[in-house]
Amino acid sequence: MTGLQQQTRRQLFANCGVGVGKIALASLLAEQVTPADESAPVSPTAPRPPHFPAKVKRVIYLFQAGAPSQLELFDNKPKLREFEGKPIPESVRKGQRYAFIQPDAAVLGPRFKFARHGQSGAELSEMLPHIASVVDDIAIVKSVHTDLFNHAPAQLFVNTGSGIPGRPAMGSWLSYGIGSEANDLPSFVVLKSAGNLSGGASMWSSGFLPGVHQGVPFRSSGDPILHVANPPGIDMQAQRDSIDVIRRLNSRQLEVVGDPDIATRINAYEMAYRMQSRAPELMDLSDETPETLKLYGAKPGDNKASFANCCLLARRLAERGVRFVQLYHAGWDHHSNVEGGVRGQARQTDQASAALIKDLKQRGLLEDTLVVWGGEFGRTPMVESSAALGRSKGRDHHPQAFTMWFAGGGIRPGITLGQTDELGFNIVENPVHVHDIQATILHLLGLDHERLSFKFRGLDFRLTGVEKHSPVREILS
């Protein structure tokens, strides 16, 4: 297309000259940045009032990609040991389908012992001794379910509310809705450890929201963000002078065409300049005490993106006002040897997950921070074995029931919500949909999930979709 067909609405109104064109452009730009109130801040990520008083200011989401087996960690099912080697009754599995196994596959019993902990008496696997030490600070939900049973769409669904790429991530919705308290760091930061992600970069995309709300991946070693450092021979004053010239040119172009991507570009240059001095200090863990490093099991200068280092970095980002920290830890996809796989992943994640709770609590940050732990779905009570694929004693994807836990402001600590049947197959009490989880997170940040919307292609889109969902009131304080 050429000419007028290629222009955005903003470009068209801007080219109309003074009068109604400029007025309409101003109205559209104001509409773009006022999701929760009627004011239009100068910066697209400046703090904005929520719909109602918030319980927390920020979120740290410890996303366990690959789907941890709830049956080896949180949901003890002694009956599975009794039925091991026998097929699940047809009345239980009727109408179900799975990624790699037949519904009549034999039962596989839990691979670890369970015990009760804390005043709450919550039952946990022996693989979670550190989480057991903070069990009275967390709320465990054992009845989460989802709509999708393959990794990529299910990971997208949890992170963006849709199994189709192109929708805004939860962190982008929060940045758009209430802005950020950090003026020298992104409002939405992404950390990664232990492997690749099936959902890819679409999980932290801003989708159809303005690009300024996109998640920014940080690296755990070297330059935290690629290409943010000045090249040799360029000092900070020369960099500042260059950015000032670029800003003036971009601002003139913005006045002419009104393209919101230009505003995003201006903001990106300014943010990059501020991060050049802020980000290296943030990533330097050497100023943490030996006691704190030991608590997490973190190692300054470790070139590997360890989960421990990322959890400590998440706390440092929270201290500095970052609204949403998304930590992706891959490696939980145990189609074979679920016992060995869970054992290895628990060794990597258990200590640091509990340390994050303890560290936030002792610094007075837990009361206004929400911590979320969970994957994209659960694992089957039935065994996965395939000589052709070299698999044995694993578990397949199970969207019908899985476990997540929560801690922080607005969460009732020390409770366990939901229950599955005696085989861990179906939910029998307090089902919680993934969209209910998303509504809960928004609610704790003072946002009504039904009011937080964005008009795109003539439709009002929401993180939680159009069906009826609601915050999980039972875990709210």
PAMARKE-368701 format. One record per residue: residue in one letter; x, y, z of N, C-alpha, C in turn. Coordinates in steps of 0.05 Angstrom, whole numbers, plus 32768, in hexadecimal, padded with zeros to 4 digits. Example, Ala and Ser with C-alpha at 12.3 -4.5 7.8 and 13.67 -1.06 7.14 Angstrom:
a81087F8E809C80F67FA6809C81087FBE809C/s81017FD3808E81117FEB808F81028001809D/
***
This chain:
m80117FE88000800080008000801180198000/t8007802F7FF5801680487FF48004805E7FFE/g8012807580028003808E80087FF3808C8021/l7FDA8095801F7FC8809880367FC3807D8043/q7FC3806780347FBE804C803F7FD280448053/q7FEB804E805180008046806380008056807C/q7FF1806B807E7FF2807C80967FE1807080AD/t7FEC807480C57FDD806D80DD7FC8808380E1/r7FB5807D80F47FA2809280FB7FAF80AB8105/r7FC480A781157FD280BE81207FE080CF810A/q7FEC80C080F77FF980CF80E17FE580DE80D1/l7FCE80D280CC7FB980DF80BC7FB080F980CA/f7FA980F780E57FA0810E80F37FB6812380F5/a7FCF811A80F87FE5812E80FB7FE8813D80E1/n7FE4813080CA7FE8813D80B07FD1814F80A8/c7FBC815080B87FA5816180B27FAA817E80B9/g7FC2818480C57FC881A080CC7FBC81A780E7/v7FB981C180ED7FAE81C981067F9081C48107/g7F8481C9811E7F6781C581207F6081A98128/v7F4B819E811A7F40818581227F54816E8121/g7F67816F810D7F7A815A810B7F8C81588123/k7F97816F812C7FA8816F81437F998168815D/i7F808171815F7F70816A81767F6B814C8177/a7F64814181617F5F812481607F7881148167/l7F8F811D815C7FA8811081637FAE81108181/a7FAA8128818D7FAF812A81AA7F9D811781B9/s7F84811681B07F70810481BD7F7980E781BB/l7F8280DF81A47F8A80C381A07FA380BC81B1/l7FB680CF81B27FCE80CA81C27FC780C881E0/a7FB480D981E97FAB80D882057F9E80BD820A/e7F8D80B481F87F7F809B81FB7F93808481FE/q7FA9808681F07FBD807081F07FCA806C820B/v7FCB8081821C7FDA807F82347FC98083824D/t7FAF807F824B7F9E808382637F8D806A8268/p7F998053826E7F89803B82727F7B803B828D/a7F87804782A27F7C804582BD7F71805F82C8/d7F76807582BB7F6B808E82C47F6980A182AD/e7F6280BA82B27F5D80CD829D7F7480E08298/s7F8A80DD82A67FA180EF82A37FB480E3828E/a7FC480F582817FD780EC826D7FF380F58275/p800380E38281801E80EB8289803080EF8272/v804580FE8277805881058261806680EB8257/s807080DB826A807E80C28262806980AC8260/p806B809B824C805880858249805B8070825F/t80728070826E8075805D82848075806B829F/a806D808482A1806C809282BA8056808582CC/p8059808582E68045807882F78029808582F3/r8015807482F37FF9807E82F07FE880718305/p7FD3807F830E7FC2807383237FB4805A8319/p7FB28046832A7FA3802E83237F8580338325/h7F76801E831F7F58802183217F4F8023833E/f7F5E801683507F578016836D7F718012837C/p7F71801683977F8A801483A67F977FF883A2/a7FB17FF9839C7FC07FE083977FCB7FD483B1/k7FCE7FBA83B17FDA7FAC83C77FF87FA983C3/v80017FA983AA801E7FA683A580267FBB838F/k80407FBF838E804B7FD2837A80587FC48363/r80607FAB836780707F9E8352806B7F808353/v80747F72833E80717F55833C808C7F498334/i80937F33834180A97F218338809D7F068332/y809E7EFF831880917EE6830F80A77ED28308/l80A87EBD831880BC7EA7831480AF7E928302/f80B17E9582E880A37E8382D680B47E6B82D1/q80A97E5382D780B77E3A82D580AF7E2C82BB/a80BD7E3382A580B67E2A828B80BB7E0C8287/g80A97DFF827980AB7DE3827580977DD38285/a808C7DE0829A80767DD482AA80817DC182C0/p80857DCB82D8808E7DB982EE80787DA582F5/s80817D8E82FD806E7D79830580637D7F8321/q804A7D868323803D7D8C833C803D7D72834E/l803D7D5B8341803B7D42834F80557D3A835D/e806B7D46835580857D428362808C7D598375/l807C7D6E837680837D868386806E7D8F839A/f80557D91839280417D9D83A380287D8C83A8/d80207D7B839580067D6D8397800A7D50839C/n800C7D4883B580127D2D83BC7FFA7D1B83B8/k7FFE7D0583A97FE97CF383A37FF17CD683A9/p7FEE7CCD83C27FF57CB183C97FE87C9C83B9/k7FCF7CA283AF7FC07C8F839F7FCF7C878386/l7FDF7C9A837C7FEE7C94836380027C7D8368/r800C7C7C8380801F7C66838680107C4B8385/e7FF77C4B838F7FE77C33838F7FE17C2A8373/f7FDB7C3E83617FD27C3883467FEA7C368332/e80027C3A833B80197C3A832880197C218317/g801C7C2682FD801D7C1182E980027C0A82DE/k7FEC7C1582E97FD17C1082DF7FC77C2982D0/p7FB57C2582BD7FAA7C3C82AE7F977C4C82BF/i7F967C6782B97F837C7882C67F677C6F82BE/p7F547C6D82D07F397C6582C87F2D7C7682B2/e7F1F7C6982A07F157C7782887F017C8E8291/s7EF37C8A82A77EE07C9E82B07EEF7CB882B7/v7F087CB682BF7F187CCE82C67F247CDB82AE/r7F2E7CCC829B7F3D7CD782857F2D7CDB826C/k7F137CD6826D7F027CD782557F037CF28248/g7F077CF2822D7F077D0A821E7F217D1A821E/q7F357D10822C7F4E7D1F822E7F617D178217/r7F737D2A82107F887D2481FD7FA27D308207/y7FB87D2581FE7FD37D2D82087FE67D2F81F2/a7FFC7D3C81F880107D4281E3801F7D2981D9/f80267D1781EC80377D0181E4802D7CE581ED/i801A7CE481FF80117CCA82097FF47CC58203/q7FEC7CAC82067FCF7CA582037FC27CA8821E/p7FA87CAF821F7F9B7CB482387F9B7C9B824B/d7F9E7C83823F7F9D7C6B82507FB97C638259/a7FCC7C7582587FE77C6F82617FE77C68827F/a7FFA7C5882887FFA7C4F82A480017C6582B7/v7FF97C6282D07FFE7C7682E5801B7C7582ED/l80267C8C82F480417C8E8300803F7C9B831B/g80477C8D833080457C98834B80597CAF8350/p80547CBF836480667CD5836C80827CCA8371/r80967CD9836980B27CCF836B80C07CD88385/f80B27CE9839580BF7CF483AD80AC7CF283C5/k80B77CF483DC80A87CF583F5809D7D1183FA/f80877D128408807B7D2C841080797D2E842E/a80797D46843880757D4B845580687D668459/r805C7D6A8470804E7D83847780627D968485/h805E7DB0848080727DC4848A80637DDC8495/g80717DEA84A880677E0384B2804E7E0184C2/q80457E1884CC802C7E1984DA80147E1384C8/s80177E1984AF80027E14849B7FFE7DF68496/g80137DE6849A80117DCA849480117DC38477/a801A7DD58466801A7DD08449802C7DB98442/e80227DA8843080317D90842880437D968410/l805C7D90841380707D9583FE80827D7D83FA/s808D7D7B83E280A07D6683DB80BA7D6B83EA/e80C97D5583ED80E47D5683F980F77D6683E7/m80EF7D6B83CE81007D7A83BC80FE7D9883C1/l80ED7DA183D380EA7DBE83D880F07DC583F5/p81087DBE8400810D7DC4841C810F7DE28422/h81177DF2840E81197E0F841380FD7E1C8411/i80ED7E1483FE80D27E1F83FE80C37E178417/a80C97DFF842280BD7DF6843B80C27E0A8451/s80D97E18845180E17E2B846680D17E458464/v80C47E4A844D80B47E62844A80977E5C8444/v808F7E43844980747E3A8441805E7E4A844E/d80637E558465804F7E668473804D7E828467/d805F7E898454805F7EA3844780527EA2842C/i804B7E8A842280417E87840780247E7C8407/a80167E8183F17FFC7E7583EC7FFF7E6183D4/i7FF87E4883D97FFB7E3483C47FDF7E2E83B8/v7FDE7E2F839D7FC57E29838F7FCA7E10837E/k7FBC7DFA83867FC07DE083797FAB7DDA8364/s7F9B7DEE835C7F857DE9834A7F857DFC8332/v7F9D7E0283287F9F7E1383117F9B7E0282F8/h7F8D7E0D82E47F8A7DFF82CB7F8B7E1282B3/t7F917E08829C7F957E1882847F867E0C826C/d7F867E1A82567F787E11823E7F897E03822A/l7FA47E04822D7FB67DFA82187FC97DE68223/f7FD27DD382127FE27DBD821D7FFD7DB9820E/n80047DCC81FD801F7DCC81F1802E7DE581FB/h80497DE281FD80597DF6820B80577E128201/a805C7E1681E7805D7E3181DC80427E4081E0/p802C7E3581D780137E4481DC800B7E4781F9/a80117E328209800B7E338226801C7E488234/q80357E4A822D80467E5F8239803D7E7B8231/l80357E7E8218802A7E97820F80117E9E821E/f80007E8A82227FE67E8E82307FEA7E99824C/v7FFD7E8D825B80037E968276800E7EB28276/n801F7EB88263802D7ED28263801E7EE98255/t800D7EE282427FFF7EF782327FE17EF48232/g7FD77EDF823D7FBA7EDB823C7FAF7ECE8223/s7FC17EC882107FB97EBC81F77FCE7EA881EE/g7FC67E9281E17FD97E7F81D77FE47E8681BC/i7FDB7E9E81B17FE47EA781977FF87EBE819A/p800F7EBD818D80227ED3818F80167EEE8186/g80207F03819280177F1E818A80077F2D819F/r80017F2081B57FF37F2E81CB80077F3981DF/p80007F4F81ED80127F5A820080167F488218/a802F7F48822380357F39823A80297F478253/m80277F378269801C7F428281802C7F5B828B/g80467F59828980577F70829280527F888280/s804C7F84826780457F9B8255802B7FA7825D/w80177F9682647FFD7FA1826D80017FB28286/l80127FA9829980167FB882B180247FD282AC/s80387FD2829A80467FEA829380337FFE8286/y80227FF48274800E800582677FF9800F827B/g7FF17FFE828E7FDC800582A07FE4801982B6/i7FFA801482C38002802482DA801E802F82D9/g802C802A82C38047803682C0805B802982D2/s8071803882D78087802D82E68091804282FA/e809D8038831080AA8049832480C8804C831F/a80D28040830A80EE8041830380F2805382EB/n8100806982ED8104807B82D6811E807682C8/d812F806482D28148805E82C5814B804082BF/l8135803182C28134801582BA8119801082AD/p81187FFB829C80FE7FF5829080E97FED82A4/s80D07FF1829D80BA7FE982AF80B67FCB82B0/f80C07FBD829B80BC7FA0829880D67F948290/v80E27F8482A280FC7F78829D80FA7F5A829C/v81087F4D828A81077F30828581227F25828C/l81237F10829D813B7F0182A481377EE4829B/k814C7ED78293814A7EBB828981607EAA8295/s81597E91829B816D7E7D82A481667E62829A/a817A7E51829581777E34829081677E2D8277/g81707E36826081657E2A824881527E3C8238/n81477E30822281377E3E820F81197E3D8218/l810A7E50820D80EE7E53821380DD7E4D81FB/s80C97E3C81FD80B87E3481E680A97E4C81DC/g809F7E5D81EF808F7E7481E7809F7E8B81DA/g80BA7E8B81DE80CB7E9F81D280C67EBC81DB/a80D07ECE81CC80CF7EEB81D380B37EF681D3/s80A07EE881C780847EF181C780797EF281E4/m80867EE481F7807C7EE4821280827EFE8221/w80947F0F821680987F29822380947F40820E/s80867F3A81F980807F4E81E5806A7F6181EF/s806A7F7A81E580557F8D81EB803D7F8981D9/g80407F7781C580297F7281B3801F7F8B81A5/f80057F9081A77FFA7FA8819B7FFB7FC181AD/l80067FBE81C5800A7FD581D680227FE581CC/p80257FFF81D3803D800E81CA80567FFF81D2/g806A800081C080837FF181C480927FF781DD/v808D800F81E9809C80178201809680048218/h80807FF5821780787FE3822D80837FC7822A/q80937FC28216809E7FA7821180B27F9F8227/g80B37F85822E80C77F7C824180E37F7E8236/v80F67F85824781127F88823F81227F72824B/p812D7F5F823C813E7F4A824781587F558251/f815F7F4C826981797F528276818A7F398276/r81A47F3D827181B77F26827381C37F26828F/s81CB7F0E829881D57F0B82B381F37F1182B5/s82017F14829F821D7F1A829F82247F2B8287/g823B7F39828982437F4B827482307F638274/d822E7F70825D821A7F86825B81FE7F7B8260/p81EF7F87827281D57F7C827881C27F7D8260/i81C67F91824F81B67F93823781C97F96821F/l81C67F86820B81D87F8881F481D87FA481E7/h81EF7FAE81E181F37FC781D281EC7FE081E3/v81E97FDD81FE81E37FF4820E81FC80048216/a82137FF68215822C8004821C823680158204/n8244802B820B8250803C81F68267802E81E8/p826A803281CF8281802781C1829B803681CA/p82B2802A81C682CB803681CE82CE805281C2/g82D7806581D282DB808181C982C4809381CC/i82AD808881D58295809981D98290809B81F7/d829280B48202828D80B7821E826F80BF8222/m826780C2823C824B80C68242824280E18237/q825380F68237824B8110822D8246810F820F/a825781028201825380FF81E4823980EF81DF/q823480DB81EF821C80CC81EC820380DD81F1/r820580EE820681EE80FF820D81E9811381F7/d81FE811E81EC81FB813181D681EE812481BD/s81F6810B81B781EB80FD81A081CD80F881A5/i81C680EF81BC81AA80E981C28199810281C1/d81A4811881CA8195813181C9818E813981AC/v81A28136819B819D813C817E818881298173/i818B810F8178817780FC816E815B81028179/r815A810A819281408110819E813381278190/r8142813C818B81368154817D812C814C8162/l813B813C815381328133813881198122813A/n8119810F814D810280FE815080E9810E8159/s80ED8122816A80D78132817480CA8142815D/r80DB814C814C80D0815B813480C081488123/q80CA8130811E80BC811D810D80A28115811B/l80A281128135808A810B8143807481208140/e807D813981418069814F813D805D814E8121/v806D8145810D8063814580F28050812E80EC/v8058811680F4804980FE80ED803880F28103/g803F80F8811C803080EE8133803180D08136/d804680C3812C804880A6812E8051809E814B/p8041808E815A804980888175806380788177/d806B806A81628084805C8162809C806F8166/i80998088815D80AE809B816080B180A3817E/a809A80A6818C809B80AB81A880A8809481B7/t80A2807B81AF80AF806481BB80CD806581B7/r80D5806D819F80F2806F81988100808481AA/i80F3809B81AD80FE80B081BE810280A581DB/n80EE809881E580EF808E8200810480788203/a8108806881EE811C805281EF8138805E81F0/y813D807281E08158807F81E1815E808A81FD/e814A80988209814E80A482238152808E8238/m81428079823781448063824A815F80568247/a81688051822F81828044822A819980558236/y8197806F823381AC8080823E81AD807E825D/r8195807F82698194807D8287819E80628290/m8198804D828181A08032828981BE802E8286/q81CC803E827681E8803A827281F8803D828C/s81EE804E829E81FB805182B881ED804082CD/r81D3803B82CA81C4802E82DF81C7800F82DD/a81C5800482C581C47FE782C281DE7FD982CC/p81F67FE282C5820E7FD482CF820F7FD282EE/e82077FE882FB82067FE8831881F27FD38323/l81DB7FD2831581C67FC0831D81D07FA3831B/m81DE7F9C830581E67F81830081FE7F788311/d820C7F8A831E82247F84832E821B7F798349/l821D7F5F834D82147F538366822A7F54837B/s82417F5F837582577F5E838882527F7083A1/d823F7F82839F82397F9383B682257F8683C9/e821B7F6D83C2820A7F5F83D5821B7F5283EB/t82107F4F8402821E7F43841982237F258413/p82387F19841F823C7EFC841D82247EEC8427/e82167EF7843B81FF7EE9844681E87EE88431/t81E47EFE842381CF7EFF840F81D67EEC83F8/l81EE7EED83EF81F67EDB83D981F37EBE83E0/k81FA7EB783F981F77E9C840381DA7E948404/l81C97EA7840D81AC7EA2840F81A17E9883F5/y81A87EA683DF819E7E9F83C581AE7E8883B8/g81C77E8583C081D87E7383B181E37E808398/a81E57E9B839981ED7EAB8382820B7EAF8381/k82167EB3836982337EB6836682387ECE8354/p82437EE4835F824A7EFB834E825E7EF38338/g825A7EFE8321826C7EF8830B82677EDD82FD/d82547ECE8307824D7EB582FA82437EBA82DE/n82507EAE82CA82497EB482AE822F7EA682A6/k82277E9282B5820E7E8482AF81F67E9382BB/a81E17E9382AC81C87EA182B581BA7E8F82C9/s81C57E8D82E281BA7E7B82F681A07E868300/f818E7E74830981757E7C8315817A7E8C832F/a818F7E84833E81957E928357819D7EAF8351/n81AF7EB3833E81B77ECF8337819F7EDF832D/c818E7ED2831D81767EE0831381637EE88329/c815F7ED7833D814D7EDD835381587EF58363/l81727EF58367817E7F0C8376817C7F258365/l81807F23834B817D7F3A833A81607F448339/a814D7F32833B81317F39833C812B7F4A8354/r81377F43836B81337F538383813F7F6F837F/r81577F71837281647F8B836E81537F9C835B/l81477F90834781357F9E8335811C7FA88344/a81117F98835580FA7FA0836581017FB88376/e81187FB8838281217FCE839381227FE88384/r81277FE6836A812C7FFE835A81128006834A/g80FC7FFA835180E28004834780D87FF7832E/v80E57FE2832480DC7FD4830C80C17FC88312/r80AD7FCC830180927FC48306808E7FA68304/f809A7F9982EF80957F7D82EA80AF7F7082E2/v80B87F5D82F280D07F4D82EC80C77F3182E6/q80CD7F2882CD80C67F0D82C480DF7EFC82C2/l80E17EE882D480F87ED682D380EF7EBC82C7/y80FA7EB582B080F47E9C82A281097E8782A8/h81017E7182B481147E5B82B9810A7E4382AA/a81187E3B829681107E248285811C7E0A8290/g81127DF48288811E7DDA828F810C7DC7829E/w80F27DCC82A080E07DBC82AF80D07DA8829E/d80D77DA4828580C77D93827380D17D768274/h80C67D67828780D17D4D828D80C07D368282/h80C37D32826880B57D1C825B80C27D018261/s80DA7D02826A80E87CEA827280F77CF0828D/n80F97CDB829E81077CDD82B780FE7CF682C7/v80E47CF782CD80DA7D0E82DC80E77D1082F7/e80EF7CFA830380FC7CFB831D81177D0A831B/g81277D02830881417D108306813E7D2D82FD/g812B7D3182EB81277D4D82E2811E7D5F82F7/v810A7D57830781007D68831D81167D6C8332/r81257D578338813A7D5A834B814E7D6F8343/g81567D6E8329816A7D828320815F7D9E8320/q81467DA28317813B7DBC831681367DC88332/a812D7DB7834481297DC0836081437DC9836C/r81597DBC836681737DC48370817A7DE08366/q81727DE6834E81787E01834281667E17834C/t814D7E10835481397E258358812F7E288375/d812F7E12838481227E12839E812E7E2783B1/q81497E2783B481567E3983C781527E5683C0/a81567E5D83A781547E79839F81377E8383A0/s81237E72839A81077E7A839C81007E8183B8/a81087E7083CB81037E7683E781137E8E83F1/a812C7E9083E7813D7EA783EF81307EC283E7/l81247EC283CF81177EDB83C681017EE383DA/i80F17ED083E380DC7ED783F780E97EE28410/k80FD7ED4841B810A7EDC843481177EF88431/d81257EFC841A81337F15841681207F2C8413/l810B7F29840380F77F3E840180EA7F44841C/k80E57F30842B80D87F33844580E97F438458/q81037F3C845A81147F49846D811A7F668465/r81177F6D844C811B7F88844381027F998442/g80EC7F8D844B80D27F9B844B80C67F9E842F/l80CF7F8F841C80C57F91840080AF7F7D83FA/l80AD7F67840A80997F538403807D7F5E8406/e80797F708418805E7F7B841D80527F8A8406/d80637F9483F480597FA183DC80647F9583C2/t806C7F7C83C380757F6D83AC80657F5383AA/l805D7F4C839280507F32838D80647F1F8380/v80687F08838B80797EF3838080677EDD8376/v806B7ED4835D805B7EBF8351806E7EA98347/w80677E90834C80777E78834380647E658335/g806C7E5C831D805C7E48830F80647E4582F2/g805A7E3082E5805F7E2B82C980467E2E82B8/e80477E2182A180317E25828D801B7E108290/f80217DF8829B800D7DE482A1801A7DD082B3/g800C7DB982B880177DA582CA80207D8D82BB/r80237D7682CA802C7D5D82BE80187D4782C4/t80167D3482B280027D1E82B580087D0B82CC/p7FF37D0082D87FF77CEA82EB80017CD182DD/m7FFD7CD082C280057CB882B380227CBB82AA/v802F7CA482A6804B7CA4829E804E7CA88280/e80647CB58278806B7CB6825C80847CA58257/s80817C91824680977C80823E80967C7B8220/s80AD7C7E821380AE7C7981F680CA7C7081EF/a80CC7C5781E680E67C4D81DD80F07C5C81C5/a80DD7C6481B380E57C72819B80F17C8D81A1/l80E67C9B81B680F17CB581BD81057CB481D4/g810B7C9C81DE811E7C9981F381147CA4820E/r80FA7CA2821280EE7CAD822B80E37C96823D/s80E77C9B825780DB7C88826B80D77C978285/k80C27C8F829380BC7C9A82AE80BA7CB882AE/g80AE7CC3829980A97CE08298808C7CE6829B/r80857CFF829880697D07829980637D1A8282/d804B7D18827780427D28826080367D42826A/h802D7D54825780217D6D825E80057D688269/h7FFE7D78827D7FE47D74828B7FD87D908291/p7FC67D9A827F7FBB7DB582847FA47DB58298/q7F9A7D9D82A07F827D9C82B17F877DA582CE/a7FA07DA382D77FA67DAB82F37FC47DAE82F7/f7FCB7DC483037FE77DC9830C7FE87DDC8323/t7FFF7DE0832E80037DF0834680137E098341/m800B7E1F834E801B7E37834F801B7E41836C/w802F7E528373802E7E5F838D80347E7D838B/f802B7E8B83A0802B7EA883A080357EB283BB/a80417EC983BC804A7ED583D5804B7EF383D2/g80477F0183E9804B7F1E83E880327F2D83F0/g80317F4783E9801C7F5883F180017F4F83E7/g7FED7F5083F87FD27F4983F07FCC7F2B83EE/i7FE07F1A83F47FDD7EFD83F37FDA7EF2840F/r7FC67EE084127FC37ED3842C7FD97EBD842F/p7FEC7EC1844180027EAE84437FF97E948452/g80077E7F844B80037E66845A7FEA7E578453/i7FDE7E5C843C7FC67E4D84347FCB7E3B841C/t7FBB7E2784197FBC7E1684017F9F7E1583F6/l7F9C7E1C83DD7F827E1E83D17F807E0983BB/g7F687DFD83B97F637DEA83A37F6B7DCE83A9/q7F5E7DBC839A7F647D9F839E7F5E7D908384/t7F6E7D7C837F7F6A7D6A83687F607D508373/d7F567D3F83607F4C7D2583697F637D138373/e7F5C7CFB837C7F717CEB838A7F877CE18377/l7F837CE4835D7F977CDD834A7FA67CF6833E/g7F9E7D0E83477FAA7D26833D7FA37D2D8321/f7F8D7D2283177F867D2582FB7F747D3E82F7/n7F5E7D4083057F4B7D5683027F497D67831B/i7F417D8083187F3C7D91832F7F217D8B833A/v7F1F7D8983557F057D8383627EFD7D9A8375/e7F0E7DAE83787F087DC3838B7F167DDD8383/n7F087DF383817F137E0E837C7F247E0F8363/p7F197E09834B7F287E0C83337F307E29832E/v7F487E2D83247F537E48831F7F5F7E488303/h7F537E5882F17F5C7E5A82D67F747E6D82D4/v7F847E6982BF7F9B7E7B82BB7F927E9882BA/h7F7C7E9E82AD7F727EB982AC7F6A7EC482C7/d7F627EB282D97F5C7EBA82F57F767EC38303/i7F8C7EB482FD7FA67EBC83087FAE7ED882FE/q7FAB7EDC82E47FB17EF782D97FA07F0D82E5/a7F867F0782E87F747F1B82F57F7D7F218311/t7F877F0D831F7F917F10833B7FA97F22833C/i7FBC7F1E832A7FD47F2E83297FCD7F4B8323/l7FBC7F5083107FB37F6B830A7FA57F778322/h7F947F68832E7F847F7283457F977F7C835C/l7FAC7F6C83617FBE7F7483777FCD7F8D8370/l7FD07F9483577FDC7FAD834E7FC87FC3834A/g7FAF7FBE83537F9B7FD383527F8D7FD68337/l7F8E7FC183267F827FC3830C7F6B7FAF8309/d7F557FB982FF7F3E7FA982F87F437F9C82DD/h7F457F8282DC7F4D7F7482C37F387F7882AD/e7F1F7F7F82B47F0B7F8382A07F0B7FA08295/r7F187FB282A47F1A7FCE829B7F347FD4828D/l7F497FC482937F637FC982867F627FBD826A/s7F5E7FCE82567F5A7FC4823B7F687FD78227/f7F6A7FCE820E7F777FDD81F97F687FD881DF/k7F607FED81D27F517FE981B87F657FE481A2/f7F617FCE81947F737FC6817E7F627FB98169/r7F647FC381507F547FB9813A7F367FB88140/g7F2E7FCC814E7F117FCF81547F077FC0816B/l7F187FB181797F107FA181907F1E7FAA81AA/d7F117FA881C07F1D7FAE81DA7F297F9481E5/f7F447F9381E57F527F7B81EF7F597F7E820C/r7F587F66821A7F607F6582367F747F4E823A/l7F847F4F824E7F967F3A82557F877F20825B/t7F707F2282687F617F0B82717F4B7F02825E/g7F4A7F0C82467F377F0382327F1A7F0D8238/v7F077F02822A7EEB7F0C822C7ED97EFB823D/e7EE27EE282447ED27ED282557ED47EDB8272/k7EC17ED282837EBF7EDC829E7ED57ECF82AF/h7EE67EE082BB7EFB7ED782CE7EFC7EEB82E4/s7F097EE382FA7F0A7EF583117F237EEF8322/p7F2C7F0283327F427EFD83447F3B7EE68357/v7F507ED8835F7F4D7EC183727F4B7ECC838E/r7F327ED283977F2E7EE083B07F387ECF83C8/e7F377EB583C57F3E7EA383DC7F5B7EA783E5/i7F6D7EB083D37F897EB383DB7F907ED083E1/l7F7C7EE283E07F817EFE83E57F7D7F048403/s7F8D7F15840E7F8B7F1C842A7F767F33842D/
***
